[in-house]
Every structure is written in structure tokens, then in C-alpha cells.
Amino acid sequence: MKFSFILGIDIAKATLDFTLLCNGEKTLYQSIKNKHLEIKKFIIKIHQDNKISIGDMLVVMEFTGTYNDHLVDVFEEFNIPLWQCSSLHISKSGGLQRGKNDEIDSFRIALFALRNIDQYRPHIPVRQEVKQLKRLFAIRRNLVKTRKQIEGLTKDYDFLSPKVINAEKQPILSSIKALDKQICVIEDQMKTIVFNDPLLLKYYTQMTSVRGISFVTTLKILISTNEFKKIDNAKSLACQAGIAPFSHSSGTSIKKKDRISPIADKELKSLLHMAAIAAISHPGELRNYYVRKVDEGKHKMTVINNVRNKLVNRIFACINNNRIYQKNFNKCLVET
């Protein structure tokens, strides 16, 4: 796909810096406020001043979470091709760099798109229900983290005097109780969204039919994959979660064991790890597999990682075949 214009955007909370390339040449730089109306006016003006037709300009920017929202809303409204990239991907592909500022960064982002246009994949809009789930999921994450931090204070009670413990115990327990209540409220809101949306409910039913996959893990996968539109196969999700092994060898002198990459969605990896632990804690084929491989001398974490991959494959088998998980599923019988 070829674009005559490439617009690189460096994003901050308060400001946005734009650099426009026309056939590889820098023709414009401008900084504006990160406001919906400001962005809309700028995009209209840049199309009129440069006589750009819709579809002839590619917009590329780093994915920064919430700070992208106004931009994404405007570009989706005008149906402008959009490419949201990992900041790590952009920085690693930039070569040796000296110095930086917002103008240079926006130029480098545009240059990245120009040089790597073959890697461009069309932007897939996120439904409003998934956006709401993503926000609630982030709130729940912070509440759980805060609860864990407060609960950690009670671990020092063996070293404190009874007087100190009595003075702080009630406030700590009250805080934990309040956080538990708020976490339940957030989870109820997420369940309401899922159970009232036919597509989300279908995915939830199919994914939770796999032993070990919880409601929270289901939501994280749905958010990460954009309802399986952004990531549509087990191998890609395993790579995203950092559970796919990669080879490490060079010539004849370096020959290391395959290992997973530290570049990963750590939260998704953690949830899949807990799902694997839950799966092997119950009698069944996954527990039997775990025990057998450990008895053969395999490292426990290697076997658990294999179980994580098995769970991911089972999830996609259910999604791709539009069914719940069945231990003794016979495809031939279903097709006939």
C-alpha cells in the first residue's frame, strides 16, 4: 500500500506534535493542544492546504493508551488510515540516534512509517463496550494493587508490639474491606456489560469453558485481542503474552535452549500463568500431562509454560469453531 503523505505524531498529555512528509520530504511541522476540537480543525486544515484526498495520507503514532483517544476518535470519524505502533518498535528501528525533542520525535515516527510501510496493517476500531471494559479493568487493576500493598503491612506484625498493632489494625482492616467492596462493584459493572452484549457473552461462554480460564483472564484476552480482530491466532497471542519460545543460536559456537522473550504483556502472562496453575490443580489431562513431564525430568516452569500454550490453543479452537470446549470433541461426528 502506497501513501503520498505520511503524518507522524508525537503524543503527550497536553500537546501533540505533527510532522508531515510528502513523497518522503518534510513539508510541515506544527504543535497543537491534545483536544478533540483542536485536532479536528487541524486535520481539516491540513487536508485543504495540501489538497490531500481521504485515503492518500497515513497517520502513524506511538500507542500511549488514553492519550491517543482524541486522535483515534477524529481519524475514525474521517476514515483516515491509522497506524498505532509500539514505541519500542519505533525506537529499535531508528538506528543510532543523538538528541531528541518533540519535533524530532514526530519526524522520526513519520520516517519509521515511510521505511516500514510494508508492515502497516489497517486500524481496527474498538467497540464502545470494549473501551468501557478496558477502563474498568484498569481501575480494578489499581484497586487490587492498592489492596495488596495495604495487606502487606500486616506481614510485619510478628515484629511489632501489641500496642502498635492495636493502633493500626482497625484502619488497615477497614481499608481492605472498603477496597474489597469497590473491587466487587467494578467486577459487577464489567459482568453487566458482558452479559448484556451478545458477542461478548458468546466469547465469555466459550473461553470460560476451558478449565483454568477465569472471568478476569477472559476480559484481558478480549481487550488485548480487540475481540479477536487484532490477534486472530494462538501463536500471535502466545507471542504477545511472552509464552512462545524462541531459538537462540548462532553458527556452531552458540547453541542455547529455546526460551521465551522478556518483551511481553506481563499482565496477560501472569493471568495465563495463574490459569495454568488452576488447570493443573484439578484432576484431568493437563494435570496428568504436568505430572508425567515433571517425572520425565522436565523443569517445572517449562512444563507450566507448555500448559499455558495449551490453554491458549484451546481458547482459539473454541473461538474458531464457535463452540464451547469439550474434552472428547469429535469433529468428524459434528460435520456429518
C-alpha positions in Angstrom: 0.0 0.0 0.0 1.4 3.4 -1.0 0.6 6.8 0.5 1.7 10.1 -0.9 1.6 11.8 2.5 2.6 10.4 6.0 1.8 12.3 9.1 3.9 11.4 12.2 2.6 12.4 15.6 4.5 12.6 18.9 1.9 12.4 21.7 2.0 14.0 25.2 -0.8 14.6 27.7 -1.1 18.3 26.9 0.3 18.7 23.4 0.6 16.9 20.0 3.5 17.4 17.6 2.8 16.8 13.9 5.3 16.3 11.1 4.0 15.8 7.5 6.1 14.1 4.8 5.1 14.5 1.2 6.8 11.8 -1.0 9.5 11.4 1.6 10.2 15.2 2.1 9.3 17.1 5.3 6.7 19.8 4.4 5.1 20.7 7.7 5.6 20.8 11.4 3.1 22.0 13.9 2.3 21.6 17.6 -1.3 21.8 18.9 -3.2 21.0 22.2 -4.3 17.5 22.7 -8.0 18.5 22.5 -10.7 16.9 20.3 -11.8 20.1 18.6 -8.2 21.3 18.1 -7.3 18.0 16.3 -10.4 18.1 14.2 -9.7 21.7 13.0 -6.0 20.8 12.3 -6.9 17.7 10.2 -9.4 19.6 8.1 -6.9 22.4 7.5 -4.0 20.1 6.6 -6.2 18.3 4.0 -7.4 21.6 2.5 -4.0 23.3 2.4 -2.2 20.3 0.9 -5.1 19.2 -1.3 -5.0 15.7 0.3 -7.7 13.3 -0.5 -9.1 10.9 2.0 -7.1 7.7 1.9 -4.0 9.3 0.5 -2.4 10.1 3.9 -1.3 7.6 6.5 -1.2 8.7 10.1 1.3 7.0 12.4 1.8 7.4 16.1 3.0 5.6 19.2 0.5 3.7 21.3 0.3 5.7 24.6 -3.0 4.5 25.9 -5.6 7.1 27.0 -3.6 10.0 25.4 -4.4 8.5 22.0 -8.2 8.6 22.4 -9.0 12.0 21.0 -6.8 11.3 17.9 -8.3 7.9 17.3 -11.8 9.3 17.5 -11.1 12.0 14.9 -9.3 9.7 12.5 -12.1 7.1 12.8 -14.7 9.8 12.1 -12.9 10.9 8.9 -12.0 7.3 8.0 -8.3 8.3 7.7 -5.8 5.3 7.6 -4.2 5.0 11.1 -1.2 3.1 12.3 -0.6 2.8 16.1 2.9 1.3 16.8 4.8 0.2 19.8 7.3 2.8 21.0 9.8 0.1 21.4 9.4 -1.0 17.8 9.9 2.6 16.6 13.0 3.2 18.8 14.7 -0.1 17.9 14.2 0.5 14.2 15.6 4.1 14.3 19.3 3.2 14.3 21.9 5.3 16.1 20.3 8.5 17.4 21.7 11.6 19.1 19.5 14.0 20.9 15.7 14.3 20.9 12.8 16.7 21.2 9.2 16.7 20.2 9.7 17.9 16.7 12.5 15.4 16.0 10.4 12.6 17.6 7.4 13.3 15.3 9.8 13.3 12.3 11.3 10.0 13.3 7.9 8.5 13.7 6.9 9.6 10.2 10.2 8.3 8.9 9.6 5.0 10.6 6.3 4.6 8.7 8.0 5.6 5.4 10.7 2.9 5.8 8.5 0.2 7.1 5.3 0.7 5.1 5.2 -3.0 4.2 4.5 -3.7 7.9 1.4 -1.5 8.0 -1.9 -3.1 9.0 -5.2 -1.2 8.8 -6.5 0.1 12.1 -9.4 -1.9 13.5 -11.9 0.3 15.6 -12.7 -0.8 19.1 -16.3 -1.1 20.1 -17.6 1.2 22.9 -18.3 -1.8 25.1 -14.7 -3.0 24.9 -13.5 0.5 25.6 -15.6 0.6 28.8 -14.3 -2.9 29.8 -10.7 -1.7 29.3 -11.2 1.3 31.5 -13.0 -0.7 34.3 -10.3 -3.4 34.0 -7.6 -0.7 34.6 -9.5 0.6 37.6 -9.8 -2.9 39.0 -6.1 -3.5 38.5 -5.2 -0.4 40.5 -7.6 -1.3 43.3 -6.2 -4.8 43.6 -2.6 -3.5 43.6 -3.5 -1.0 46.4 -5.2 -3.7 48.4 -2.1 -5.9 48.1 0.1 -3.0 49.3 -2.1 -2.3 52.3 -2.4 -6.0 53.2 1.4 -6.3 53.1 1.6 -4.0 56.1 0.1 -6.9 58.2 3.1 -9.1 57.5 5.2 -7.2 60.0 3.0 -7.9 62.9 5.4 -10.6 64.3 8.0 -7.9 64.8 5.7 -5.2 66.3 4.5 -4.6 69.8 0.8 -5.3 70.7 0.2 -1.6 71.3 1.3 -0.7 67.8 -0.7 -3.5 66.2 -3.9 -2.5 68.1 -3.4 1.1 67.0 -3.1 0.4 63.3 -5.1 -2.9 62.8 -8.6 -1.4 62.6 -7.7 1.3 60.0 -5.9 -1.3 57.9 -8.8 -3.8 58.0 -11.3 -1.1 57.3 -9.3 0.0 54.2 -9.0 -3.6 53.0 -12.8 -4.2 53.5 -13.6 -0.9 51.6 -11.3 -1.9 48.7 -12.9 -5.4 48.5 -16.3 -3.7 48.2 -15.1 -1.4 45.4 -13.5 -4.3 43.5 -16.8 -6.2 43.7 -18.6 -3.2 42.4 -16.2 -2.8 39.4 -16.5 -6.6 38.7 -20.3 -6.4 38.7 -20.2 -3.5 36.2 -17.9 -5.5 33.9 -20.2 -8.5 34.2 -23.2 -6.4 33.3 -21.5 -5.2 30.1 -20.5 -8.7 29.1 -23.8 -10.4 29.9 -25.8 -7.7 28.1 -23.8 -7.9 24.9 -24.5 -11.0 22.8 -21.0 -11.1 21.2 -19.1 -10.6 24.5 -21.3 -13.2 26.2 -20.7 -15.7 23.4 -16.9 -15.3 23.8 -17.1 -15.4 27.6 -19.1 -18.7 27.5 -16.7 -20.3 25.0 -13.5 -19.2 26.8 -14.5 -20.0 30.3 -15.5 -23.5 29.2 -11.7 -24.1 29.1 -10.7 -25.2 32.6 -8.5 -22.6 34.3 -9.7 -19.6 32.3 -11.4 -17.2 34.7 -13.6 -14.2 34.1 -10.7 -11.8 34.6 -8.5 -13.7 32.2 -11.3 -13.7 29.6 -11.6 -9.9 29.8 -7.9 -9.4 29.5 -7.7 -11.6 26.4 -10.8 -9.9 24.8 -9.2 -6.4 25.4 -5.8 -7.5 24.2 -7.1 -9.0 21.0 -9.9 -6.5 20.4 -12.4 -9.3 20.4 -10.0 -11.5 18.3 -9.9 -8.9 15.5 -6.4 -7.6 16.2 -4.9 -11.0 17.2 -6.7 -13.9 15.5 -4.5 -16.9 16.1 -3.0 -18.8 19.1 0.7 -18.3 18.0 0.3 -14.5 17.9 -1.4 -14.3 21.3 1.3 -16.6 22.8 4.0 -14.2 21.4 2.1 -11.2 22.8 1.9 -12.8 26.2 5.6 -13.8 26.2 5.0 -17.6 26.4 6.1 -18.6 22.9 9.7 -20.0 23.0 12.3 -18.6 20.5 15.6 -20.2 19.4 18.9 -18.7 20.5 21.7 -19.9 18.3 24.5 -18.5 16.0 26.8 -20.6 13.9 28.4 -23.6 15.6 29.6 -21.9 18.8 26.3 -20.6 20.2 23.6 -23.2 20.8 21.3 -22.3 23.6 18.0 -23.8 24.6 14.8 -22.2 23.2 13.5 -19.6 25.7 10.7 -17.1 26.0 11.2 -13.4 25.3 11.1 -10.7 28.0 9.2 -8.5 25.6 5.7 -9.3 26.6 2.4 -8.2 28.0 3.3 -9.1 31.6 -0.2 -8.8 32.9 -1.5 -11.2 30.3 1.4 -13.6 31.0 0.7 -13.5 34.8 -3.0 -14.3 34.2 -2.2 -17.2 31.9 0.2 -18.4 34.5 -2.5 -18.4 37.2 -4.8 -20.1 34.7 -2.2 -22.9 34.1 -1.8 -23.3 37.9 -5.5 -23.7 38.3 -5.8 -26.2 35.5 -3.1 -28.5 36.8 -4.5 -28.3 40.3 -7.6 -30.2 39.3 -7.7 -33.9 38.1 -7.6 -34.1 34.4 -5.5 -34.4 31.3 -3.5 -31.2 32.0 -2.6 -32.3 35.5 -1.7 -35.8 34.1 0.5 -34.1 31.5 2.2 -31.9 34.1 3.0 -34.8 36.4 4.2 -37.0 33.6 6.6 -34.4 32.2 8.0 -33.5 35.6 8.6 -37.2 36.3 10.5 -37.4 33.0 12.9 -34.7 34.3 11.4 -31.6 32.6 11.8 -28.3 34.5 8.5 -27.4 36.2 8.4 -23.9 34.8 8.9 -25.3 31.3 6.0 -27.7 31.7 3.8 -24.9 33.1 4.7 -22.7 30.1 3.6 -25.6 27.9 0.3 -25.8 29.8 -0.1 -22.0 29.2 0.3 -22.6 25.5 -2.2 -25.5 25.6 -4.8 -23.2 27.2 -4.2 -20.5 24.5 -4.6 -23.1 21.8 -7.8 -24.5 23.4 -9.2 -20.9 23.6 -8.7 -20.3 19.9 -10.0 -23.8 19.0 -13.3 -22.8 20.7 -13.4 -19.4 19.1 -12.5 -20.6 15.6 -15.0 -23.5 15.7 -17.7 -21.4 17.5 -18.3 -23.9 20.3 -17.5 -24.5 24.0 -14.7 -26.7 25.0 -15.4 -30.4 25.0 -12.8 -32.9 26.2 -13.8 -35.7 23.8 -14.9 -33.5 20.9 -15.2 -35.4 17.6 -15.0 -33.1 14.6 -16.0 -35.8 12.2 -19.2 -36.6 14.0 -20.1 -32.9 14.2 -19.6 -32.4 10.4 -21.7 -35.4 9.5 
